[in-house]
């Protein structure tokens, strides 16, 4: 299906199965492709951050991450997307499907988190670990050099708000086939953070569960409200 446009940003109307197939195709081809899992918070930030907006627009795959994005696609584009394709779910499905065929570089989290995430991926799914590095670095060139030398197939970057721009800026020099911004996925793999219960996934309210339990996330709830406002304004005043 053709890409949708959501508040000035692209969105691929794609299921998990289709996303996995697309990424497998990327892995078989030369060059580096960037995958963005688009959620309401990133969408709001991109309205005021030209570098982030450009990174999303130039990503080779943009998946719907969150019920808010599914709702917005239906409200603004008339598109009824079948499911969310979140960073953590996409990562786990790639591990299950490709496991030992994947050489992965783990980037992000506090010191030690990426290493523990890599160890679990190797032990549980047979993933081959190309390398790892924490997310608290200033010298981007040195980290990019380490990633390039590792010759990984897949780069998982959990760098918070800077991950999409970091990957976009360095895409020509990373030397990987696929680079995905995965948010807190490395923390989940490392046992630093819990996944929301299954019932929250079924109801589409896992974001509310996470925000409610973590006071550090409370200010981010305001972005969800702004997202709703942006969608309604686009729906009725444009």
C-alpha positions as MATLAB code, in Angstrom:
seq = 'XXXXXXXXXXXXXXXXXXXXXXXXXXXXXXXXXXXXXXXXXXXXXXXXXXXXXXXXXXXXXXXXXXXXXXXXXXXXXXXXXXXXXXXXXXXXXXXXXXXXXXXXXXXXXXXXXXXXXXXXXXXXXXXXXXXXXXXXXXXXXXXXXXXXXXXXXXXXXXXXXXXXXXXXXXXXXXXXXXXXXXXXXXXXXXXXXXXXXXXXXXXXXXXXXXXXXXXXXXXXXXXXXXXXXXXXXXXXXX';
ca = [
       0.000    0.000    0.000;
       1.070    3.584   -0.608;
       2.409    5.602    2.279;
       0.008    7.712    4.268;
       0.749   11.242    5.430;
       0.046   11.908    9.074;
       0.484   15.473   10.339;
       3.167   16.060    7.737;
       4.958   12.766    8.397;
       4.962    9.518    6.413;
       3.410    6.324    7.727;
       3.534    2.910    6.092;
       0.151    1.148    6.534;
       1.786   -2.132    7.363;
       1.199   -5.156    9.592;
       3.811   -6.904   11.716;
       4.135   -9.696    9.165;
       4.599   -7.216    6.344;
       7.133   -5.198    8.344;
       9.163   -8.337    9.048;
       9.126   -9.265    5.367;
      10.197   -5.756    4.383;
      13.085   -5.822    6.875;
      14.182   -9.249    5.686;
      14.361   -7.756    2.214;
      16.472   -4.876    3.519;
      18.837   -7.355    5.177;
      19.447   -9.062    1.833;
      20.362   -5.834    0.021;
      23.381   -3.504    0.181;
      23.121   -0.146    1.895;
      21.620    0.954    5.209;
      17.878    1.347    5.779;
      16.387    3.175    8.738;
      13.206    1.996   10.448;
      11.145    4.391   12.578;
       8.346    3.174   14.836;
       6.100    6.220   14.854;
       4.202    6.982   18.042;
       2.249   10.077   19.170;
       5.138   11.479   21.205;
       7.586   11.391   18.286;
       4.923   12.897   16.041;
       4.449   15.843   18.399;
       8.176   16.455   18.769;
       8.646   16.382   14.995;
       6.262   19.329   14.587;
       8.909   21.562   16.179;
      12.102   19.668   15.336;
      13.047   19.899   11.646;
      15.907   17.406   12.000;
      13.581   14.804   13.507;
      10.924   15.452   10.859;
      13.506   14.997    8.120;
      14.775   11.759    9.674;
      11.246   10.354    9.665;
      10.472   11.529    6.140;
      13.658    9.932    4.805;
      13.310    6.638    6.713;
      12.801    3.619    4.490;
      10.129    2.162    6.775;
       7.822    3.970    9.219;
       5.563    1.673   11.252;
       2.508    2.535   13.387;
       3.585    2.347   17.027;
       0.625    2.877   19.317;
      -3.161    3.007   19.269;
      -2.991    6.787   18.961;
      -1.351    6.474   15.565;
      -3.925    3.878   14.462;
      -6.697    6.273   15.539;
      -5.084    9.226   13.773;
      -4.637    7.237   10.542;
      -8.325    6.344   10.614;
      -9.419    9.883   11.522;
      -7.239   11.783    9.054;
      -6.668    9.284    6.229;
      -9.626    6.912    6.479;
      -7.158    4.038    6.822;
      -8.042    1.175    9.154;
      -4.663   -0.268   10.027;
      -4.718   -3.819   11.295;
      -2.267   -3.617   14.198;
       0.506   -1.753   15.951;
       4.111   -2.471   15.055;
       6.045   -1.330   18.111;
       9.792   -1.245   18.615;
       9.878   -3.948   21.269;
       7.481   -6.273   19.427;
       9.328   -5.819   16.149;
      12.648   -6.576   17.834;
      11.370   -9.732   19.509;
       9.732  -10.986   16.313;
      12.949  -10.434   14.367;
      14.840  -12.425   17.001;
      12.300  -15.245   16.890;
      12.230  -15.378   13.117;
      15.903  -14.863   12.273;
      17.805  -15.502   15.546;
      21.106  -17.169   14.581;
      21.080  -15.509   11.140;
      21.369  -12.037   12.684;
      24.512  -10.176   13.705;
      23.248   -7.413   15.979;
      24.836   -4.351   17.554;
      23.107   -3.177   20.751;
      23.381    0.555   21.444;
      21.803    2.416   24.333;
      20.818    2.405   27.984;
      22.945    2.932   31.031;
      26.377    1.262   31.169;
      25.844   -2.501   31.306;
      22.309   -2.525   29.904;
      23.279   -3.125   26.272;
      25.600   -5.954   27.311;
      22.883   -7.671   29.338;
      20.362   -7.216   26.539;
      22.829   -8.746   24.089;
      23.540  -11.676   26.406;
      19.846  -12.471   26.717;
      19.281  -12.211   22.957;
      22.144  -14.608   22.382;
      21.051  -17.084   25.056;
      17.326  -17.085   24.254;
      17.188  -16.667   20.473;
      20.701  -17.511   19.297;
      21.352  -13.985   18.079;
      24.982  -13.343   17.163;
      26.275  -10.320   19.069;
      28.378   -8.028   16.891;
      28.948   -5.509   19.666;
      27.381   -3.256   22.268;
      27.759    0.226   23.725;
      25.897    2.249   26.334;
      23.903    5.326   25.386;
      25.733    7.874   27.535;
      28.359    9.024   25.065;
      29.459   12.381   23.687;
      31.902   11.288   20.968;
      29.500   10.165   18.249;
      32.270    9.600   15.705;
      34.007    7.053   17.933;
      30.777    5.126   18.516;
      29.902    5.187   14.815;
      33.380    3.854   14.063;
      32.891    1.010   16.539;
      29.554    0.122   14.944;
      31.017    0.194   11.446;
      33.947   -2.021   12.445;
      31.568   -4.550   14.031;
      29.992   -5.294   10.614;
      26.555   -5.997   12.073;
      23.454   -6.744   10.039;
      21.126   -4.979   12.460;
      21.655   -1.986   14.759;
      19.213   -1.564   17.638;
      19.477    1.970   19.016;
      17.779    2.790   22.300;
      18.896    6.409   22.634;
      15.695    8.058   23.757;
      14.731   11.260   21.993;
      17.930   11.485   19.951;
      17.839    8.013   18.376;
      16.087    8.844   15.083;
      18.242   11.886   14.353;
      21.422   10.030   15.353;
      20.656    7.160   12.984;
      19.682    9.494   10.155;
      22.768   11.668   10.541;
      25.172    8.734   10.523;
      23.307    6.369    8.190;
      25.942    6.546    5.408;
      28.691    5.523    7.837;
      27.124    2.860   10.072;
      27.904   -0.099    7.826;
      24.766   -2.017    8.863;
      21.888   -3.188    6.684;
      19.083   -2.074    9.022;
      19.039    0.487   11.853;
      16.014    0.692   14.142;
      15.291    3.150   16.938;
      13.857    0.911   19.648;
      13.365    3.213   22.645;
      13.335    1.266   25.921;
      13.565   -2.178   24.297;
      17.110   -2.782   25.539;
      15.973   -2.052   29.101;
      13.222   -4.652   28.696;
      15.635   -7.248   27.314;
      18.120   -6.518   30.094;
      15.483   -6.882   32.814;
      15.721   -3.193   33.757;
      12.094   -2.511   32.831;
       8.952   -4.626   32.799;
       6.721   -5.027   29.791;
       3.150   -3.950   30.341;
       0.726   -6.798   31.164;
      -0.995   -8.560   28.279;
      -4.397   -7.080   29.146;
      -3.034   -3.568   28.551;
      -1.927   -4.635   25.065;
      -5.371   -6.013   24.276;
      -7.042   -2.786   25.396;
      -4.408   -0.550   23.836;
      -3.596    1.244   27.113;
      -0.087   -0.007   27.878;
       1.212    3.582   27.533;
      -1.130    4.595   30.373;
       0.141    1.709   32.506;
       3.768    2.724   31.899;
       3.178    6.431   32.542;
       1.169    5.747   35.693;
       3.921    3.639   37.272;
       6.858    5.862   36.366;
       6.799    9.472   37.643;
       9.626   10.337   35.229;
       7.183    9.713   32.384;
       4.423   11.945   33.753;
       5.508   15.079   31.822;
       5.305   13.031   28.592;
       1.554   12.616   29.065;
       1.188   16.217   27.950;
       2.477   15.289   24.519;
      -0.280   12.723   24.156;
      -2.848   15.432   24.823;
      -1.159   17.700   22.278;
      -1.218   14.860   19.754;
      -4.972   14.517   20.134;
      -5.331   18.272   19.688;
      -3.199   18.247   16.532;
      -5.287   15.473   15.022;
      -8.589   17.215   15.747;
      -7.332   20.515   14.357;
      -6.100   18.791   11.204;
      -9.409   16.991   10.888;
     -11.690   19.990   11.235;
      -9.675   23.066   10.264;
      -7.604   21.952    7.260;
];
